[in-house]
Amino acid sequence: MKYHIKLGDWTTLQPEAQAIRFDVFVREQQVPADIELDEMDPVCLHALAYDAGGQAVGTGRLLPDGHIGRMAVLKVARGTGVGGAILQALMQAAQQRGDRSVVLNAQTRAEGFYGRFGFVRDGDEFDDAGIPHIEMRLKFA
């Protein structure tokens, strides 16, 4: 399935991005609502993925320091390539602004997903909001 990816600031994309993040992280994964949004959102580049019907189904963000985070896809769109489309759009944006690498904190169960895009594990497993994570890195050629 083909997705339209829109990149923008938090002010523009917050309503849809926040709804997706709350659905995935707070409702599904039981992340406390008070830690889901943070002071970094206003300074990040955000991505929203829209399906053929114009429905926002996924989101992610790129921090000023090259971290990719808050990758979330609604349950109805998982396994359709939307997560990869969001990730690739954020990776491309990082490259275009001159970043030499990107890093992310992946839920351990998503290690294979990120590995398919060239990310490699860097360090030991750690806990974030009660969910096991690992740091993963990708250096651009």
CNS distance restraints for C-alpha pairs under 8 A (distance, minus, plus):
assign (resid   1 and name CA) (resid  80 and name CA) 6.27 0.50 0.50
assign (resid   1 and name CA) (resid  81 and name CA) 7.00 0.50 0.50
assign (resid   2 and name CA) (resid  51 and name CA) 7.13 0.50 0.50
assign (resid   2 and name CA) (resid  52 and name CA) 7.18 0.50 0.50
assign (resid   3 and name CA) (resid  49 and name CA) 6.08 0.50 0.50
assign (resid   3 and name CA) (resid  50 and name CA) 5.59 0.50 0.50
assign (resid   3 and name CA) (resid  51 and name CA) 5.13 0.50 0.50
assign (resid   3 and name CA) (resid  52 and name CA) 6.69 0.50 0.50
assign (resid   3 and name CA) (resid  82 and name CA) 6.57 0.50 0.50
assign (resid   3 and name CA) (resid  85 and name CA) 7.28 0.50 0.50
assign (resid   4 and name CA) (resid  49 and name CA) 5.63 0.50 0.50
assign (resid   4 and name CA) (resid  50 and name CA) 5.14 0.50 0.50
assign (resid   4 and name CA) (resid  51 and name CA) 6.65 0.50 0.50
assign (resid   4 and name CA) (resid  52 and name CA) 7.85 0.50 0.50
assign (resid   5 and name CA) (resid  47 and name CA) 6.50 0.50 0.50
assign (resid   5 and name CA) (resid  48 and name CA) 5.60 0.50 0.50
assign (resid   5 and name CA) (resid  49 and name CA) 4.49 0.50 0.50
assign (resid   5 and name CA) (resid  50 and name CA) 6.36 0.50 0.50
assign (resid   5 and name CA) (resid  85 and name CA) 7.42 0.50 0.50
assign (resid   5 and name CA) (resid  86 and name CA) 6.73 0.50 0.50
assign (resid   5 and name CA) (resid  89 and name CA) 7.31 0.50 0.50
assign (resid   6 and name CA) (resid  47 and name CA) 5.58 0.50 0.50
assign (resid   6 and name CA) (resid  48 and name CA) 5.24 0.50 0.50
assign (resid   6 and name CA) (resid  49 and name CA) 6.42 0.50 0.50
assign (resid   6 and name CA) (resid  50 and name CA) 7.92 0.50 0.50
assign (resid   7 and name CA) (resid  45 and name CA) 6.77 0.50 0.50
assign (resid   7 and name CA) (resid  46 and name CA) 5.59 0.50 0.50
assign (resid   7 and name CA) (resid  47 and name CA) 4.51 0.50 0.50
assign (resid   7 and name CA) (resid  48 and name CA) 6.57 0.50 0.50
assign (resid   8 and name CA) (resid  12 and name CA) 6.55 0.50 0.50
assign (resid   8 and name CA) (resid  13 and name CA) 6.46 0.50 0.50
assign (resid   8 and name CA) (resid  45 and name CA) 5.78 0.50 0.50
assign (resid   8 and name CA) (resid  46 and name CA) 5.35 0.50 0.50
assign (resid   8 and name CA) (resid  47 and name CA) 6.52 0.50 0.50
assign (resid   9 and name CA) (resid  13 and name CA) 6.24 0.50 0.50
assign (resid   9 and name CA) (resid  42 and name CA) 7.05 0.50 0.50
assign (resid   9 and name CA) (resid  43 and name CA) 7.71 0.50 0.50
assign (resid   9 and name CA) (resid  44 and name CA) 6.76 0.50 0.50
assign (resid   9 and name CA) (resid  45 and name CA) 5.50 0.50 0.50
assign (resid   9 and name CA) (resid  46 and name CA) 5.82 0.50 0.50
assign (resid  10 and name CA) (resid  14 and name CA) 5.02 0.50 0.50
assign (resid  10 and name CA) (resid  41 and name CA) 6.15 0.50 0.50
assign (resid  10 and name CA) (resid  42 and name CA) 5.30 0.50 0.50
assign (resid  10 and name CA) (resid  43 and name CA) 7.68 0.50 0.50
assign (resid  10 and name CA) (resid  44 and name CA) 7.12 0.50 0.50
assign (resid  10 and name CA) (resid  45 and name CA) 7.36 0.50 0.50
assign (resid  10 and name CA) (resid  46 and name CA) 6.48 0.50 0.50
assign (resid  11 and name CA) (resid  42 and name CA) 7.27 0.50 0.50
assign (resid  13 and name CA) (resid  17 and name CA) 5.95 0.50 0.50
assign (resid  13 and name CA) (resid  46 and name CA) 7.11 0.50 0.50
assign (resid  13 and name CA) (resid  47 and name CA) 7.92 0.50 0.50
assign (resid  13 and name CA) (resid  48 and name CA) 7.39 0.50 0.50
assign (resid  14 and name CA) (resid  18 and name CA) 5.44 0.50 0.50
assign (resid  15 and name CA) (resid  19 and name CA) 6.30 0.50 0.50
assign (resid  16 and name CA) (resid  20 and name CA) 6.35 0.50 0.50
assign (resid  16 and name CA) (resid  48 and name CA) 7.81 0.50 0.50
assign (resid  16 and name CA) (resid  56 and name CA) 6.61 0.50 0.50
assign (resid  17 and name CA) (resid  21 and name CA) 6.16 0.50 0.50
assign (resid  17 and name CA) (resid  48 and name CA) 6.64 0.50 0.50
assign (resid  17 and name CA) (resid  58 and name CA) 7.54 0.50 0.50
assign (resid  17 and name CA) (resid  59 and name CA) 5.78 0.50 0.50
assign (resid  17 and name CA) (resid  60 and name CA) 7.97 0.50 0.50
assign (resid  18 and name CA) (resid  22 and name CA) 6.02 0.50 0.50
assign (resid  18 and name CA) (resid  37 and name CA) 7.97 0.50 0.50
assign (resid  19 and name CA) (resid  23 and name CA) 6.14 0.50 0.50
assign (resid  20 and name CA) (resid  24 and name CA) 6.19 0.50 0.50
assign (resid  20 and name CA) (resid  56 and name CA) 7.98 0.50 0.50
assign (resid  20 and name CA) (resid  57 and name CA) 7.06 0.50 0.50
assign (resid  20 and name CA) (resid  58 and name CA) 6.58 0.50 0.50
assign (resid  20 and name CA) (resid  59 and name CA) 7.04 0.50 0.50
assign (resid  20 and name CA) (resid  72 and name CA) 6.81 0.50 0.50
assign (resid  20 and name CA) (resid  73 and name CA) 7.12 0.50 0.50
assign (resid  20 and name CA) (resid  74 and name CA) 6.53 0.50 0.50
assign (resid  21 and name CA) (resid  25 and name CA) 5.58 0.50 0.50
assign (resid  21 and name CA) (resid  26 and name CA) 7.28 0.50 0.50
assign (resid  21 and name CA) (resid  36 and name CA) 7.70 0.50 0.50
assign (resid  21 and name CA) (resid  59 and name CA) 7.52 0.50 0.50
assign (resid  21 and name CA) (resid  70 and name CA) 7.27 0.50 0.50
assign (resid  21 and name CA) (resid  72 and name CA) 6.03 0.50 0.50
assign (resid  22 and name CA) (resid  26 and name CA) 4.82 0.50 0.50
assign (resid  22 and name CA) (resid  27 and name CA) 6.29 0.50 0.50
assign (resid  22 and name CA) (resid  33 and name CA) 7.36 0.50 0.50
assign (resid  22 and name CA) (resid  36 and name CA) 7.51 0.50 0.50
assign (resid  23 and name CA) (resid  27 and name CA) 5.11 0.50 0.50
assign (resid  23 and name CA) (resid  28 and name CA) 6.45 0.50 0.50
assign (resid  23 and name CA) (resid  74 and name CA) 7.37 0.50 0.50
assign (resid  24 and name CA) (resid  28 and name CA) 5.11 0.50 0.50
assign (resid  24 and name CA) (resid  29 and name CA) 6.46 0.50 0.50
assign (resid  24 and name CA) (resid  72 and name CA) 6.32 0.50 0.50
assign (resid  24 and name CA) (resid  73 and name CA) 7.11 0.50 0.50
assign (resid  24 and name CA) (resid  74 and name CA) 6.47 0.50 0.50
assign (resid  24 and name CA) (resid  75 and name CA) 7.83 0.50 0.50
assign (resid  25 and name CA) (resid  29 and name CA) 4.87 0.50 0.50
assign (resid  25 and name CA) (resid  30 and name CA) 6.27 0.50 0.50
assign (resid  25 and name CA) (resid  31 and name CA) 5.48 0.50 0.50
assign (resid  25 and name CA) (resid  36 and name CA) 7.50 0.50 0.50
assign (resid  25 and name CA) (resid  72 and name CA) 7.71 0.50 0.50
assign (resid  26 and name CA) (resid  30 and name CA) 4.71 0.50 0.50
assign (resid  26 and name CA) (resid  31 and name CA) 4.62 0.50 0.50
assign (resid  26 and name CA) (resid  32 and name CA) 6.07 0.50 0.50
assign (resid  26 and name CA) (resid  33 and name CA) 5.78 0.50 0.50
assign (resid  26 and name CA) (resid  36 and name CA) 7.44 0.50 0.50
assign (resid  27 and name CA) (resid  31 and name CA) 7.62 0.50 0.50
assign (resid  31 and name CA) (resid  35 and name CA) 7.50 0.50 0.50
assign (resid  31 and name CA) (resid  36 and name CA) 6.98 0.50 0.50
assign (resid  31 and name CA) (resid 129 and name CA) 5.91 0.50 0.50
assign (resid  31 and name CA) (resid 130 and name CA) 7.69 0.50 0.50
assign (resid  32 and name CA) (resid  36 and name CA) 6.66 0.50 0.50
assign (resid  32 and name CA) (resid 129 and name CA) 7.57 0.50 0.50
assign (resid  33 and name CA) (resid  37 and name CA) 7.54 0.50 0.50
assign (resid  37 and name CA) (resid  41 and name CA) 7.01 0.50 0.50
assign (resid  40 and name CA) (resid  44 and name CA) 6.33 0.50 0.50
assign (resid  40 and name CA) (resid  63 and name CA) 7.29 0.50 0.50
assign (resid  43 and name CA) (resid  63 and name CA) 7.02 0.50 0.50
assign (resid  43 and name CA) (resid  64 and name CA) 7.07 0.50 0.50
assign (resid  44 and name CA) (resid  61 and name CA) 6.15 0.50 0.50
assign (resid  44 and name CA) (resid  62 and name CA) 5.48 0.50 0.50
assign (resid  44 and name CA) (resid  63 and name CA) 4.71 0.50 0.50
assign (resid  44 and name CA) (resid  64 and name CA) 6.31 0.50 0.50
assign (resid  45 and name CA) (resid  61 and name CA) 5.61 0.50 0.50
assign (resid  45 and name CA) (resid  62 and name CA) 5.12 0.50 0.50
assign (resid  45 and name CA) (resid  63 and name CA) 6.64 0.50 0.50
assign (resid  46 and name CA) (resid  59 and name CA) 7.27 0.50 0.50
assign (resid  46 and name CA) (resid  60 and name CA) 5.91 0.50 0.50
assign (resid  46 and name CA) (resid  61 and name CA) 4.31 0.50 0.50
assign (resid  46 and name CA) (resid  62 and name CA) 6.36 0.50 0.50
assign (resid  47 and name CA) (resid  59 and name CA) 5.35 0.50 0.50
assign (resid  47 and name CA) (resid  60 and name CA) 5.28 0.50 0.50
assign (resid  47 and name CA) (resid  61 and name CA) 5.97 0.50 0.50
assign (resid  47 and name CA) (resid  86 and name CA) 6.51 0.50 0.50
assign (resid  47 and name CA) (resid  89 and name CA) 7.62 0.50 0.50
assign (resid  47 and name CA) (resid  90 and name CA) 7.16 0.50 0.50
assign (resid  48 and name CA) (resid  56 and name CA) 6.48 0.50 0.50
assign (resid  48 and name CA) (resid  57 and name CA) 7.51 0.50 0.50
assign (resid  48 and name CA) (resid  58 and name CA) 5.73 0.50 0.50
assign (resid  48 and name CA) (resid  59 and name CA) 4.53 0.50 0.50
assign (resid  48 and name CA) (resid  60 and name CA) 6.92 0.50 0.50
assign (resid  48 and name CA) (resid  86 and name CA) 7.25 0.50 0.50
assign (resid  49 and name CA) (resid  56 and name CA) 5.60 0.50 0.50
assign (resid  49 and name CA) (resid  57 and name CA) 5.80 0.50 0.50
assign (resid  49 and name CA) (resid  58 and name CA) 5.04 0.50 0.50
assign (resid  49 and name CA) (resid  59 and name CA) 6.21 0.50 0.50
assign (resid  49 and name CA) (resid  82 and name CA) 6.87 0.50 0.50
assign (resid  49 and name CA) (resid  85 and name CA) 7.81 0.50 0.50
assign (resid  49 and name CA) (resid  86 and name CA) 6.56 0.50 0.50
assign (resid  50 and name CA) (resid  54 and name CA) 5.26 0.50 0.50
assign (resid  50 and name CA) (resid  55 and name CA) 5.16 0.50 0.50
assign (resid  50 and name CA) (resid  56 and name CA) 4.35 0.50 0.50
assign (resid  50 and name CA) (resid  57 and name CA) 5.81 0.50 0.50
assign (resid  50 and name CA) (resid  58 and name CA) 7.32 0.50 0.50
assign (resid  51 and name CA) (resid  55 and name CA) 5.46 0.50 0.50
assign (resid  51 and name CA) (resid  56 and name CA) 6.59 0.50 0.50
assign (resid  51 and name CA) (resid  57 and name CA) 6.71 0.50 0.50
assign (resid  57 and name CA) (resid  73 and name CA) 5.85 0.50 0.50
assign (resid  57 and name CA) (resid  74 and name CA) 5.40 0.50 0.50
assign (resid  57 and name CA) (resid  77 and name CA) 6.42 0.50 0.50
assign (resid  57 and name CA) (resid  82 and name CA) 7.91 0.50 0.50
assign (resid  58 and name CA) (resid  71 and name CA) 7.51 0.50 0.50
assign (resid  58 and name CA) (resid  72 and name CA) 5.51 0.50 0.50
assign (resid  58 and name CA) (resid  73 and name CA) 4.13 0.50 0.50
assign (resid  58 and name CA) (resid  74 and name CA) 6.10 0.50 0.50
assign (resid  58 and name CA) (resid  77 and name CA) 7.98 0.50 0.50
assign (resid  58 and name CA) (resid  82 and name CA) 6.85 0.50 0.50
assign (resid  58 and name CA) (resid  83 and name CA) 6.95 0.50 0.50
assign (resid  58 and name CA) (resid  86 and name CA) 7.48 0.50 0.50
assign (resid  59 and name CA) (resid  70 and name CA) 7.23 0.50 0.50
assign (resid  59 and name CA) (resid  71 and name CA) 5.66 0.50 0.50
assign (resid  59 and name CA) (resid  72 and name CA) 5.38 0.50 0.50
assign (resid  59 and name CA) (resid  73 and name CA) 6.53 0.50 0.50
assign (resid  59 and name CA) (resid  86 and name CA) 6.80 0.50 0.50
assign (resid  60 and name CA) (resid  68 and name CA) 7.19 0.50 0.50
assign (resid  60 and name CA) (resid  69 and name CA) 5.89 0.50 0.50
assign (resid  60 and name CA) (resid  70 and name CA) 5.02 0.50 0.50
assign (resid  60 and name CA) (resid  71 and name CA) 4.14 0.50 0.50
assign (resid  60 and name CA) (resid  72 and name CA) 6.39 0.50 0.50
assign (resid  60 and name CA) (resid  86 and name CA) 6.64 0.50 0.50
assign (resid  60 and name CA) (resid  87 and name CA) 7.47 0.50 0.50
assign (resid  60 and name CA) (resid  90 and name CA) 7.78 0.50 0.50
assign (resid  61 and name CA) (resid  68 and name CA) 5.67 0.50 0.50
assign (resid  61 and name CA) (resid  69 and name CA) 5.31 0.50 0.50
assign (resid  61 and name CA) (resid  70 and name CA) 6.07 0.50 0.50
assign (resid  61 and name CA) (resid  71 and name CA) 7.01 0.50 0.50
assign (resid  61 and name CA) (resid  90 and name CA) 7.14 0.50 0.50
assign (resid  62 and name CA) (resid  66 and name CA) 6.37 0.50 0.50
assign (resid  62 and name CA) (resid  67 and name CA) 5.78 0.50 0.50
assign (resid  62 and name CA) (resid  68 and name CA) 4.59 0.50 0.50
assign (resid  62 and name CA) (resid  69 and name CA) 6.45 0.50 0.50
assign (resid  62 and name CA) (resid  90 and name CA) 6.26 0.50 0.50
assign (resid  62 and name CA) (resid  94 and name CA) 7.53 0.50 0.50
assign (resid  63 and name CA) (resid  67 and name CA) 5.18 0.50 0.50
assign (resid  63 and name CA) (resid  68 and name CA) 6.32 0.50 0.50
assign (resid  63 and name CA) (resid  69 and name CA) 7.68 0.50 0.50
assign (resid  66 and name CA) (resid  94 and name CA) 6.71 0.50 0.50
assign (resid  66 and name CA) (resid  99 and name CA) 6.62 0.50 0.50
assign (resid  66 and name CA) (resid 101 and name CA) 6.85 0.50 0.50
assign (resid  66 and name CA) (resid 102 and name CA) 4.91 0.50 0.50
assign (resid  66 and name CA) (resid 103 and name CA) 6.34 0.50 0.50
assign (resid  67 and name CA) (resid 102 and name CA) 5.68 0.50 0.50
assign (resid  67 and name CA) (resid 103 and name CA) 4.80 0.50 0.50
assign (resid  67 and name CA) (resid 104 and name CA) 5.36 0.50 0.50
assign (resid  68 and name CA) (resid  90 and name CA) 7.30 0.50 0.50
assign (resid  68 and name CA) (resid 102 and name CA) 6.82 0.50 0.50
assign (resid  68 and name CA) (resid 103 and name CA) 6.20 0.50 0.50
assign (resid  68 and name CA) (resid 104 and name CA) 5.10 0.50 0.50
assign (resid  68 and name CA) (resid 105 and name CA) 7.91 0.50 0.50
assign (resid  69 and name CA) (resid 104 and name CA) 6.11 0.50 0.50
assign (resid  69 and name CA) (resid 105 and name CA) 7.07 0.50 0.50
assign (resid  71 and name CA) (resid  83 and name CA) 7.48 0.50 0.50
assign (resid  71 and name CA) (resid  87 and name CA) 7.93 0.50 0.50
assign (resid  72 and name CA) (resid  83 and name CA) 7.53 0.50 0.50
assign (resid  73 and name CA) (resid  77 and name CA) 6.52 0.50 0.50
assign (resid  73 and name CA) (resid  78 and name CA) 6.20 0.50 0.50
assign (resid  73 and name CA) (resid  82 and name CA) 7.35 0.50 0.50
assign (resid  73 and name CA) (resid  83 and name CA) 6.45 0.50 0.50
assign (resid  74 and name CA) (resid  78 and name CA) 6.54 0.50 0.50
assign (resid  77 and name CA) (resid  82 and name CA) 6.99 0.50 0.50
assign (resid  78 and name CA) (resid  82 and name CA) 7.12 0.50 0.50
assign (resid  78 and name CA) (resid  83 and name CA) 7.52 0.50 0.50
assign (resid  81 and name CA) (resid  85 and name CA) 6.29 0.50 0.50
assign (resid  82 and name CA) (resid  86 and name CA) 6.27 0.50 0.50
assign (resid  83 and name CA) (resid  87 and name CA) 6.13 0.50 0.50
assign (resid  84 and name CA) (resid  88 and name CA) 6.00 0.50 0.50
assign (resid  85 and name CA) (resid  89 and name CA) 6.19 0.50 0.50
assign (resid  86 and name CA) (resid  90 and name CA) 6.32 0.50 0.50
assign (resid  87 and name CA) (resid  91 and name CA) 6.11 0.50 0.50
assign (resid  88 and name CA) (resid  92 and name CA) 6.02 0.50 0.50
assign (resid  89 and name CA) (resid  93 and name CA) 6.20 0.50 0.50
assign (resid  90 and name CA) (resid  94 and name CA) 6.21 0.50 0.50
assign (resid  91 and name CA) (resid  95 and name CA) 6.29 0.50 0.50
assign (resid  91 and name CA) (resid 102 and name CA) 7.20 0.50 0.50
assign (resid  92 and name CA) (resid  96 and name CA) 6.08 0.50 0.50
assign (resid  93 and name CA) (resid  97 and name CA) 6.31 0.50 0.50
assign (resid  94 and name CA) (resid  98 and name CA) 6.46 0.50 0.50
assign (resid  94 and name CA) (resid  99 and name CA) 5.31 0.50 0.50
assign (resid  94 and name CA) (resid 101 and name CA) 7.88 0.50 0.50
assign (resid  94 and name CA) (resid 102 and name CA) 7.33 0.50 0.50
assign (resid  95 and name CA) (resid  99 and name CA) 5.23 0.50 0.50
assign (resid  95 and name CA) (resid 100 and name CA) 6.88 0.50 0.50
assign (resid  95 and name CA) (resid 101 and name CA) 7.82 0.50 0.50
assign (resid  95 and name CA) (resid 140 and name CA) 7.47 0.50 0.50
assign (resid 100 and name CA) (resid 139 and name CA) 6.13 0.50 0.50
assign (resid 100 and name CA) (resid 140 and name CA) 5.57 0.50 0.50
assign (resid 101 and name CA) (resid 137 and name CA) 7.19 0.50 0.50
assign (resid 101 and name CA) (resid 138 and name CA) 5.50 0.50 0.50
assign (resid 101 and name CA) (resid 139 and name CA) 4.18 0.50 0.50
assign (resid 101 and name CA) (resid 140 and name CA) 5.41 0.50 0.50
assign (resid 102 and name CA) (resid 137 and name CA) 5.88 0.50 0.50
assign (resid 102 and name CA) (resid 138 and name CA) 5.39 0.50 0.50
assign (resid 102 and name CA) (resid 139 and name CA) 6.59 0.50 0.50
assign (resid 103 and name CA) (resid 135 and name CA) 7.05 0.50 0.50
assign (resid 103 and name CA) (resid 136 and name CA) 5.65 0.50 0.50
assign (resid 103 and name CA) (resid 137 and name CA) 4.35 0.50 0.50
assign (resid 103 and name CA) (resid 138 and name CA) 6.33 0.50 0.50
assign (resid 104 and name CA) (resid 135 and name CA) 5.73 0.50 0.50
assign (resid 104 and name CA) (resid 136 and name CA) 5.38 0.50 0.50
assign (resid 104 and name CA) (resid 137 and name CA) 6.51 0.50 0.50
assign (resid 105 and name CA) (resid 133 and name CA) 6.12 0.50 0.50
assign (resid 105 and name CA) (resid 134 and name CA) 5.51 0.50 0.50
assign (resid 105 and name CA) (resid 135 and name CA) 4.44 0.50 0.50
assign (resid 105 and name CA) (resid 136 and name CA) 6.21 0.50 0.50
assign (resid 106 and name CA) (resid 110 and name CA) 6.16 0.50 0.50
assign (resid 106 and name CA) (resid 111 and name CA) 6.43 0.50 0.50
assign (resid 106 and name CA) (resid 114 and name CA) 7.86 0.50 0.50
assign (resid 106 and name CA) (resid 133 and name CA) 5.27 0.50 0.50
assign (resid 106 and name CA) (resid 134 and name CA) 5.36 0.50 0.50
assign (resid 106 and name CA) (resid 135 and name CA) 6.16 0.50 0.50
assign (resid 106 and name CA) (resid 136 and name CA) 6.79 0.50 0.50
assign (resid 107 and name CA) (resid 111 and name CA) 6.96 0.50 0.50
assign (resid 107 and name CA) (resid 131 and name CA) 6.87 0.50 0.50
assign (resid 107 and name CA) (resid 132 and name CA) 5.84 0.50 0.50
assign (resid 107 and name CA) (resid 133 and name CA) 4.22 0.50 0.50
assign (resid 107 and name CA) (resid 134 and name CA) 6.42 0.50 0.50
assign (resid 108 and name CA) (resid 125 and name CA) 7.64 0.50 0.50
assign (resid 108 and name CA) (resid 132 and name CA) 5.81 0.50 0.50
assign (resid 108 and name CA) (resid 133 and name CA) 4.88 0.50 0.50
assign (resid 108 and name CA) (resid 134 and name CA) 5.86 0.50 0.50
assign (resid 110 and name CA) (resid 114 and name CA) 6.54 0.50 0.50
assign (resid 111 and name CA) (resid 115 and name CA) 5.96 0.50 0.50
assign (resid 111 and name CA) (resid 121 and name CA) 7.82 0.50 0.50
assign (resid 111 and name CA) (resid 134 and name CA) 7.90 0.50 0.50
assign (resid 112 and name CA) (resid 116 and name CA) 6.34 0.50 0.50
assign (resid 113 and name CA) (resid 117 and name CA) 7.35 0.50 0.50
assign (resid 114 and name CA) (resid 118 and name CA) 6.83 0.50 0.50
assign (resid 114 and name CA) (resid 119 and name CA) 5.53 0.50 0.50
assign (resid 114 and name CA) (resid 120 and name CA) 7.93 0.50 0.50
assign (resid 114 and name CA) (resid 136 and name CA) 7.98 0.50 0.50
assign (resid 115 and name CA) (resid 119 and name CA) 4.74 0.50 0.50
assign (resid 115 and name CA) (resid 120 and name CA) 6.09 0.50 0.50
assign (resid 118 and name CA) (resid 138 and name CA) 6.16 0.50 0.50
assign (resid 119 and name CA) (resid 136 and name CA) 5.68 0.50 0.50
assign (resid 119 and name CA) (resid 137 and name CA) 5.08 0.50 0.50
assign (resid 119 and name CA) (resid 138 and name CA) 4.68 0.50 0.50
assign (resid 120 and name CA) (resid 136 and name CA) 5.13 0.50 0.50
assign (resid 120 and name CA) (resid 137 and name CA) 5.37 0.50 0.50
assign (resid 120 and name CA) (resid 138 and name CA) 6.54 0.50 0.50
assign (resid 121 and name CA) (resid 134 and name CA) 6.76 0.50 0.50
assign (resid 121 and name CA) (resid 135 and name CA) 5.96 0.50 0.50
assign (resid 121 and name CA) (resid 136 and name CA) 4.38 0.50 0.50
assign (resid 121 and name CA) (resid 137 and name CA) 6.56 0.50 0.50
assign (resid 122 and name CA) (resid 134 and name CA) 7.29 0.50 0.50
assign (resid 122 and name CA) (resid 135 and name CA) 5.37 0.50 0.50
assign (resid 122 and name CA) (resid 136 and name CA) 5.30 0.50 0.50
assign (resid 122 and name CA) (resid 137 and name CA) 6.58 0.50 0.50
assign (resid 123 and name CA) (resid 134 and name CA) 6.96 0.50 0.50
assign (resid 123 and name CA) (resid 135 and name CA) 6.37 0.50 0.50
assign (resid 124 and name CA) (resid 134 and name CA) 6.37 0.50 0.50
assign (resid 124 and name CA) (resid 135 and name CA) 7.71 0.50 0.50
assign (resid 125 and name CA) (resid 132 and name CA) 6.48 0.50 0.50
assign (resid 125 and name CA) (resid 133 and name CA) 5.56 0.50 0.50
assign (resid 125 and name CA) (resid 134 and name CA) 4.78 0.50 0.50
assign (resid 125 and name CA) (resid 135 and name CA) 7.69 0.50 0.50
assign (resid 126 and name CA) (resid 132 and name CA) 5.67 0.50 0.50
assign (resid 126 and name CA) (resid 133 and name CA) 5.28 0.50 0.50
assign (resid 126 and name CA) (resid 134 and name CA) 6.21 0.50 0.50
assign (resid 127 and name CA) (resid 131 and name CA) 5.49 0.50 0.50
assign (resid 127 and name CA) (resid 132 and name CA) 4.70 0.50 0.50
assign (resid 127 and name CA) (resid 133 and name CA) 5.87 0.50 0.50
assign (resid 128 and name CA) (resid 132 and name CA) 6.41 0.50 0.50
assign (resid 128 and name CA) (resid 133 and name CA) 6.52 0.50 0.50
